Every structure is written in C-alpha cells, then in structure tokens.
Amino acid sequence: MILRGGFNVYPTEVEAALMRHPRIAQVAVIGVPDEHYGEEIVAVVVPDGEVSEQEVIDFARSRVAKYKYPRRVEFVTELPLGPTHKVLKRELRQRFGSGE
C-alpha cells in the first residue's frame, strides 16, 4: 500500500488500470518518498510499442481516482523478478526512489 497525502493507494488497482493500455506490456506501481505528500506514485512501465510518459499518466488519470494516478513514469526493458516470478518492488524503489 502507498500512503499519498493521507490517502491509501493500492498498487494493484493502478496496475490493473494501466494494463488496459494497448502499448503497455508490463507495469509495476511503487511509492517513493516525497517531501510534500509522504509518498508519490511512480509507474514503472515495460512498453509494447511507443508510448509517452504523458500518455501513460493521462490514461491512468482517466481510469482511477484523482489521488491515485502516477505522477511519474519510468520506462524499463524488463521488471526485476524473483525466483517465483514476482516483481521485486523493493529493487524498483531503490532504483527510482531518489528521483533520478
């Protein structure tokens, strides 16, 4: 769960909405530290074709509540997976949590 500005955001809900996009092959939604909101929502996307950050944000914004859509999108070629093929979100938080 991500706590953004006092609201609970469940990553699986945002991921399910984003997976409806025809040019998103895989997605993981993580929370990263934010000075103002406590945590900010970041979508880590494996694209299936050409898709822009703004397109992903707008797509999510039209499908989830105002406080739930990702404010930042990072594109990767693959998501880190553990031995059970589960996405290692802690690795994504380490990689993208500093705002780089």
SULRAVEN-V431583 format. One record per residue. N is the residue number from 1. RES is the residue in three letters. PHI is phi in whole degrees, -180 to 180 (999 if undefined). PSI is psi in whole degrees, 0 to 359 (* if undefined). NEAR is the number of other C-alpha atoms within 12 Angstrom. Layout:
N | RES | PHI | PSI | NEAR
N | RES | PHI | PSI | NEAR
//
This chain:
1 | MET | 999 | 142 | 21
2 | ILE | -109 | 133 | 30
3 | LEU | -107 | 103 | 23
4 | ARG | -113 | 110 | 29
5 | GLY | 58 | 35 | 20
6 | GLY | 88 | 356 | 15
7 | PHE | -103 | 140 | 18
8 | ASN | -85 | 127 | 21
9 | VAL | -121 | 124 | 28
10 | TYR | -95 | 115 | 25
11 | PRO | -54 | 323 | 29
12 | THR | -62 | 326 | 20
13 | GLU | -66 | 316 | 25
14 | VAL | -70 | 320 | 38
15 | GLU | -61 | 317 | 32
16 | ALA | -62 | 320 | 23
17 | ALA | -65 | 316 | 31
18 | LEU | -70 | 329 | 38
19 | MET | -67 | 348 | 27
20 | ARG | -77 | 348 | 19
21 | HIS | -72 | 132 | 29
22 | PRO | -67 | 342 | 18
23 | ARG | -111 | 24 | 21
24 | ILE | -117 | 117 | 33
25 | ALA | -84 | 317 | 25
26 | GLN | -147 | 155 | 30
27 | VAL | -152 | 146 | 40
28 | ALA | -132 | 134 | 42
29 | VAL | -109 | 129 | 43
30 | ILE | -130 | 162 | 42
31 | GLY | -107 | 135 | 41
32 | VAL | -124 | 153 | 35
33 | PRO | -58 | 140 | 22
34 | ASP | -140 | 133 | 20
35 | GLU | -62 | 319 | 12
36 | HIS | -85 | 315 | 12
37 | TYR | -101 | 356 | 19
38 | GLY | 90 | 301 | 17
39 | GLU | -138 | 146 | 30
40 | GLU | -117 | 153 | 36
41 | ILE | -94 | 128 | 41
42 | VAL | -126 | 131 | 41
43 | ALA | -100 | 125 | 44
44 | VAL | -103 | 115 | 43
45 | VAL | -116 | 135 | 37
46 | VAL | -101 | 106 | 30
47 | PRO | -76 | 153 | 29
48 | ASP | -121 | 75 | 19
49 | GLY | 114 | 189 | 15
50 | GLU | -90 | 126 | 16
51 | VAL | -148 | 140 | 22
52 | SER | -98 | 162 | 21
53 | GLU | -59 | 314 | 24
54 | GLN | -64 | 324 | 17
55 | GLU | -64 | 318 | 23
56 | VAL | -65 | 315 | 37
57 | ILE | -62 | 313 | 30
58 | ASP | -63 | 321 | 23
59 | PHE | -62 | 312 | 30
60 | ALA | -66 | 319 | 35
61 | ARG | -59 | 327 | 21
62 | SER | -83 | 356 | 20
63 | ARG | -123 | 346 | 23
64 | VAL | -130 | 168 | 23
65 | ALA | -60 | 157 | 18
66 | LYS | -54 | 323 | 19
67 | TYR | -84 | 355 | 25
68 | LYS | -101 | 341 | 39
69 | TYR | -75 | 148 | 36
70 | PRO | -68 | 138 | 44
71 | ARG | -92 | 349 | 31
72 | ARG | -141 | 144 | 32
73 | VAL | -128 | 132 | 36
74 | GLU | -117 | 136 | 34
75 | PHE | -105 | 134 | 28
76 | VAL | -134 | 162 | 21
77 | THR | -84 | 334 | 16
78 | GLU | -158 | 154 | 20
79 | LEU | -92 | 143 | 28
80 | PRO | -71 | 128 | 25
81 | LEU | -118 | 145 | 16
82 | GLY | -86 | 184 | 12
83 | PRO | -63 | 337 | 8
84 | THR | -97 | 13 | 8
85 | HIS | 65 | 26 | 10
86 | LYS | -94 | 141 | 13
87 | VAL | -66 | 131 | 22
88 | LEU | -88 | 86 | 22
89 | LYS | -67 | 332 | 27
90 | ARG | -62 | 324 | 20
91 | GLU | -67 | 322 | 20
92 | LEU | -67 | 320 | 30
93 | ARG | -64 | 321 | 29
94 | GLN | -65 | 319 | 17
95 | ARG | -74 | 319 | 21
96 | PHE | -109 | 357 | 27
97 | GLY | -69 | 340 | 24
98 | SER | -89 | 358 | 16
99 | GLY | 84 | 14 | 21
100 | GLU | -72 | * | 12
//
